[in-house]
Amino acid sequence: MCSTRWPHAARERASMTIRTPQELAADLGAGLLSFPVTHFTKDLEFDERAYRSHLSWLSEYDVAGLFAAGGSGEFFSLALPEVDRVVRAAADEVKGRVPLLAPAGMATAIAVELARNAEAAGADGLLLFPPYLTEASKGGLVTHVRAVCAATSLGVVYYNRANGRLTVEALRQLADKCPNLIGFKDGIGDVELMVRIHAEFGDRFTYIGGLPTAETFALPYLQLGVSTYSSAIFNFVPEFALEFFAAVRAGDREEVHRRLRKFIVPYLAIRDRHQGYAVSIIKAGLTAVGRHGGRVRPPLTDLTEHELNDLTELVRTVSPSAIRRHE
């Protein structure tokens, strides 16, 4: 099986300085990525102590990158000062052991501010989310991305989804003008587009799978040049997530399909019971293994007690020791 461990040189760099965009691109493509949840108190305030504890636990595993305050981290529900606080806490806790990416998004001026804040906080890179709400022309999106890339020396990963979809031509313009645009994360699932992008740009970008529960698409996407993906389930079953990733990278279809049947497909069945559960179920998974998951912020809703019990029983099938430790 392919190793998910960082190259030795990358580990040495991590203890010394923030990664260059080129170093970040290489590190992200070498292993599994994940989006830690953002912890809240019962009053829905940021719970920094629980968040730091979670990051400390996750960074013990051979993960290639963590995205602070990302989609699973409820970026969309955080105030801007909270985003900065979350990123600073993550950078201080991880201390370069794992590449750390911060979010940027919403309006261009806000995305630029978030990019500058992230660099000042010690992040290694940015994940650029689509603009908030409004539709935009391809030329407008190019201008938006160029403004964010120009505002920072950090490596930028573009999240292609929702109202922020780039064409091959738009990406060509950005590739020429933005040397620190180092990653393309797909959240659409357009196979033809991914084939055309990889054929056009080759290793100019690191390609990341970003569809919800990316494990579902990991094996076919590997054939399209998408060498890694962001795993939400890594938050609460990290060993399973890493083993699944190793099976994908090894091209072990039988093992991938076995794990899909055993855990991923029934997990999806619980996730799909209500809209917004793609985030809620991750926090519930932490609760299921006896770690602090906490609540989600509105407009998301938490799993019901019955659904949490169903999830706990499912987790028991792949991580019984985690359940037993906390019973």
C-alpha positions as CSV (number, residue, x, y, z in Angstrom):
1,M,0.0,0.0,0.0
2,C,1.0,3.6,-0.6
3,S,2.3,5.3,2.6
4,T,0.4,8.4,3.9
5,R,3.4,9.6,5.8
6,W,5.0,12.9,5.0
7,P,8.4,12.9,3.4
8,H,11.2,13.4,6.0
9,A,12.2,16.7,4.5
10,A,8.6,18.0,4.9
11,R,8.6,17.1,8.6
12,E,11.9,19.0,9.1
13,R,10.4,22.1,7.3
14,A,7.3,21.9,9.5
15,S,9.3,22.6,12.6
16,M,11.2,25.6,11.1
17,T,8.9,27.8,9.0
18,I,5.7,28.2,7.1
19,R,5.7,26.2,3.9
20,T,6.2,27.9,0.6
21,P,3.3,27.4,-1.9
22,Q,5.3,24.8,-3.7
23,E,6.1,22.9,-0.5
24,L,2.5,23.1,0.5
25,A,1.3,21.7,-2.8
26,A,3.6,18.7,-2.5
27,D,2.6,18.1,1.1
28,L,-1.1,18.2,0.4
29,G,-0.9,15.8,-2.5
30,A,1.1,13.2,-0.4
31,G,-1.6,12.1,1.9
32,L,-5.1,12.4,3.4
33,L,-6.6,15.8,4.3
34,S,-9.3,16.7,6.8
35,F,-11.4,19.5,8.1
36,P,-11.6,19.5,11.9
37,V,-14.9,20.6,13.4
38,T,-15.1,23.9,15.3
39,H,-16.2,23.2,18.9
40,F,-18.8,25.2,20.7
41,T,-19.9,25.4,24.3
42,K,-23.5,24.6,25.2
43,D,-24.2,28.4,24.7
44,L,-22.7,28.1,21.2
45,E,-19.6,30.1,21.9
46,F,-16.2,29.0,20.5
47,D,-14.8,26.3,22.9
48,E,-11.1,26.9,22.3
49,R,-10.0,24.3,24.9
50,A,-12.0,21.5,23.3
51,Y,-10.9,22.6,19.8
52,R,-7.2,22.5,20.8
53,S,-7.6,19.1,22.3
54,H,-9.2,17.8,19.2
55,L,-6.4,19.3,17.0
56,S,-3.7,17.8,19.2
57,W,-5.3,14.4,18.8
58,L,-5.7,14.6,15.1
59,S,-2.2,15.8,14.5
60,E,-0.8,12.7,16.0
61,Y,-1.9,10.8,12.9
62,D,-0.3,10.9,9.5
63,V,-2.6,13.4,7.9
64,A,-1.2,15.6,5.1
65,G,-3.2,18.7,6.0
66,L,-5.8,20.2,8.3
67,F,-8.2,22.9,7.3
68,A,-9.1,25.2,10.2
69,A,-12.7,26.7,10.2
70,G,-13.4,25.0,6.9
71,G,-16.8,23.7,5.7
72,S,-16.9,21.0,8.4
73,G,-15.7,23.7,10.8
74,E,-18.8,25.8,10.1
75,F,-16.9,28.7,8.5
76,F,-20.3,29.9,7.2
77,S,-21.6,30.4,10.8
78,L,-18.5,32.1,12.3
79,A,-18.1,35.9,12.7
80,L,-14.8,37.2,11.2
81,P,-13.1,37.7,14.6
82,E,-14.0,34.1,15.4
83,V,-12.4,32.9,12.2
84,D,-9.2,34.6,13.2
85,R,-9.4,33.2,16.7
86,V,-9.9,29.7,15.4
87,V,-7.0,29.9,12.9
88,R,-4.7,31.4,15.5
89,A,-5.6,28.6,18.0
90,A,-5.0,26.0,15.4
91,A,-1.7,27.4,14.3
92,D,-0.5,27.6,17.9
93,E,-1.6,24.1,18.7
94,V,-0.4,22.3,15.6
95,K,2.9,24.3,15.6
96,G,3.8,23.2,12.0
97,R,3.5,19.5,12.7
98,V,0.7,19.3,10.1
99,P,0.2,21.8,7.2
100,L,-2.6,24.2,8.2
101,L,-4.9,25.9,5.8
102,A,-7.3,28.7,6.8
103,P,-10.5,29.8,5.1
104,A,-11.2,32.8,2.8
105,G,-14.5,33.6,1.2
106,M,-17.6,35.6,1.0
107,A,-17.2,39.1,-0.7
108,T,-13.8,39.8,-2.3
109,A,-12.9,42.5,0.3
110,I,-13.7,40.1,3.1
111,A,-11.8,37.2,1.5
112,V,-8.8,39.5,1.1
113,E,-9.0,40.5,4.8
114,L,-9.3,36.8,5.8
115,A,-6.3,35.9,3.6
116,R,-4.1,38.6,5.3
117,N,-5.3,37.6,8.8
118,A,-4.5,33.9,8.0
119,E,-0.9,34.8,7.0
120,A,-0.4,36.9,10.1
121,A,-1.8,34.0,12.2
122,G,0.7,31.5,11.0
123,A,-1.3,29.4,8.5
124,D,0.5,27.6,5.7
125,G,-2.2,28.2,3.1
126,L,-5.7,29.2,2.2
127,L,-8.8,27.4,1.0
128,L,-10.8,29.9,-1.0
129,F,-14.5,29.3,-0.8
130,P,-17.1,30.6,-3.4
131,P,-18.3,34.1,-3.0
132,Y,-21.4,34.5,-0.8
133,L,-24.8,34.2,-2.4
134,T,-24.4,36.2,-5.6
135,E,-23.9,34.7,-9.0
136,A,-20.9,36.0,-11.0
137,S,-19.5,35.9,-14.5
138,K,-16.3,33.9,-15.1
139,G,-14.4,37.2,-15.5
140,G,-15.7,38.3,-12.2
141,L,-14.6,35.1,-10.5
142,V,-11.1,35.4,-12.1
143,T,-10.8,39.0,-10.7
144,H,-12.0,37.7,-7.3
145,V,-9.4,34.9,-7.2
146,R,-6.6,37.1,-8.4
147,A,-7.4,39.7,-5.7
148,V,-7.1,37.1,-3.0
149,C,-3.9,35.5,-4.4
150,A,-2.3,39.0,-4.7
151,A,-3.1,39.7,-1.0
152,T,-1.0,36.9,0.4
153,S,2.2,35.0,-0.2
154,L,0.5,31.8,1.1
155,G,-0.4,28.9,-1.2
156,V,-4.1,29.1,-2.2
157,V,-6.4,26.1,-2.9
158,Y,-9.5,27.1,-4.9
159,Y,-12.8,25.3,-3.9
160,N,-14.7,24.8,-7.2
161,R,-18.4,24.5,-6.2
162,A,-21.8,26.1,-6.0
163,N,-21.7,29.6,-7.5
164,G,-17.9,29.7,-7.8
165,R,-17.5,27.3,-10.7
166,L,-14.4,28.0,-12.9
167,T,-14.1,27.0,-16.5
168,V,-10.9,25.6,-18.1
169,E,-10.3,29.0,-19.7
170,A,-10.8,30.9,-16.4
171,L,-8.4,28.5,-14.7
172,R,-5.9,29.0,-17.5
173,Q,-5.9,32.8,-16.8
174,L,-5.4,32.2,-13.1
175,A,-2.6,29.7,-13.6
176,D,-0.7,32.3,-15.7
177,K,-1.3,35.2,-13.3
178,C,-1.3,33.6,-9.8
179,P,1.8,31.5,-9.1
180,N,0.6,30.9,-5.5
181,L,-2.6,29.3,-6.7
182,I,-1.5,25.8,-6.1
183,G,-4.6,23.6,-5.6
184,F,-7.9,22.9,-7.2
185,K,-10.5,21.3,-5.0
186,D,-13.6,19.8,-6.8
187,G,-16.9,20.1,-5.1
188,I,-19.1,19.6,-8.2
189,G,-18.5,16.0,-9.5
190,D,-18.3,16.9,-13.1
191,V,-16.1,14.1,-14.5
192,E,-15.6,15.7,-17.9
193,L,-14.5,19.0,-16.4
194,M,-11.9,17.2,-14.2
195,V,-10.6,15.2,-17.2
196,R,-10.2,18.4,-19.2
197,I,-8.5,20.3,-16.3
198,H,-6.0,17.5,-15.6
199,A,-5.3,17.1,-19.3
200,E,-4.7,20.9,-19.6
201,F,-2.7,21.6,-16.5
202,G,-1.1,18.3,-15.4
203,D,0.9,18.8,-12.3
204,R,0.5,22.6,-12.3
205,F,-2.1,22.0,-9.5
206,T,-2.6,19.6,-6.7
207,Y,-6.1,18.2,-7.2
208,I,-8.3,17.5,-4.2
209,G,-11.6,15.7,-4.0
210,G,-14.1,17.8,-2.1
211,L,-17.5,16.2,-2.6
212,P,-19.5,15.5,0.6
213,T,-18.2,12.2,2.1
214,A,-15.3,12.2,-0.4
215,E,-14.6,8.5,0.3
216,T,-17.5,7.7,-1.9
217,F,-15.8,9.1,-5.0
218,A,-12.2,8.6,-4.0
219,L,-11.4,5.5,-6.1
220,P,-12.8,6.7,-9.5
221,Y,-11.4,10.2,-8.9
222,L,-7.9,8.8,-8.4
223,Q,-8.0,7.8,-12.1
224,L,-8.7,11.4,-13.0
225,G,-5.6,12.7,-11.3
226,V,-7.2,13.6,-8.0
227,S,-4.6,12.2,-5.7
228,T,-6.1,13.1,-2.4
229,Y,-9.3,14.3,-0.8
230,S,-10.7,15.8,2.4
231,S,-12.1,13.3,4.8
232,A,-14.8,14.4,7.3
233,I,-14.9,11.0,9.0
234,F,-11.2,11.4,9.9
235,N,-12.6,13.6,12.7
236,F,-13.8,10.6,14.7
237,V,-12.5,7.4,13.1
238,P,-9.1,8.5,12.0
239,E,-7.6,5.0,11.8
240,F,-10.5,3.8,9.5
241,A,-10.1,6.9,7.4
242,L,-6.4,6.4,6.9
243,E,-6.8,2.7,6.1
244,F,-9.5,3.6,3.5
245,F,-7.2,6.2,2.0
246,A,-4.4,3.6,1.8
247,A,-6.6,1.2,0.0
248,V,-7.6,3.8,-2.5
249,R,-4.0,4.8,-3.2
250,A,-3.1,1.2,-3.6
251,G,-6.0,0.7,-6.1
252,D,-7.4,-2.1,-3.9
253,R,-11.0,-2.1,-5.3
254,E,-12.1,-5.1,-3.2
255,E,-11.0,-3.5,0.1
256,V,-12.4,-0.1,-0.9
257,H,-15.8,-1.6,-1.8
258,R,-15.8,-3.7,1.4
259,R,-15.3,-0.6,3.5
260,L,-17.9,1.3,1.5
261,R,-20.4,-1.4,2.2
262,K,-19.5,-1.8,5.9
263,F,-19.4,1.8,7.0
264,I,-19.6,4.5,4.3
265,V,-22.9,3.6,2.7
266,P,-24.8,3.1,5.9
267,Y,-23.2,6.3,7.2
268,L,-24.5,8.2,4.1
269,A,-28.0,6.8,4.9
270,I,-27.9,8.6,8.3
271,R,-26.4,11.7,6.8
272,D,-29.1,12.0,4.2
273,R,-32.0,12.0,6.6
274,H,-32.0,15.8,6.9
275,Q,-30.3,18.6,5.0
276,G,-27.2,20.0,6.7
277,Y,-26.4,16.7,8.4
278,A,-23.1,16.5,6.5
279,V,-21.6,18.7,9.3
280,S,-23.9,17.6,12.1
281,I,-23.1,13.9,11.7
282,I,-19.4,14.6,12.2
283,K,-19.9,16.2,15.6
284,A,-22.2,13.4,16.5
285,G,-19.5,11.0,15.5
286,L,-17.1,12.5,18.0
287,T,-19.8,12.2,20.7
288,A,-20.3,8.5,19.6
289,V,-16.6,7.8,20.3
290,G,-16.7,9.6,23.7
291,R,-14.9,12.8,22.6
292,H,-16.4,16.2,22.8
293,G,-18.4,16.9,19.7
294,G,-20.9,19.5,20.9
295,R,-23.6,21.2,19.0
296,V,-23.8,22.8,15.6
297,R,-24.8,26.4,15.2
298,P,-28.1,27.4,13.4
299,P,-29.2,27.2,10.7
300,L,-27.8,23.6,11.1
301,T,-29.5,21.2,13.4
302,D,-28.1,18.3,15.5
303,L,-28.9,14.7,15.1
304,T,-31.7,13.3,17.2
305,E,-31.0,10.9,20.0
306,H,-32.2,8.0,18.0
307,E,-30.0,9.0,15.1
308,L,-27.0,9.4,17.4
309,N,-27.7,5.9,18.7
310,D,-27.8,4.5,15.1
311,L,-24.5,6.2,14.4
312,T,-22.9,4.9,17.6
313,E,-23.8,1.4,16.6
314,L,-22.4,1.9,13.2
315,V,-19.1,3.3,14.5
316,R,-18.9,0.3,16.8
317,T,-18.5,-1.9,13.7
318,V,-15.3,-0.2,12.6
319,S,-13.9,1.2,15.8
320,P,-15.2,-0.9,18.8
321,S,-12.2,0.0,21.0
322,A,-13.1,3.7,20.7
323,I,-16.6,3.0,21.9
324,R,-15.5,0.6,24.7
325,R,-13.0,3.2,26.1
326,H,-15.8,5.6,26.9
327,E,-18.6,3.3,28.0
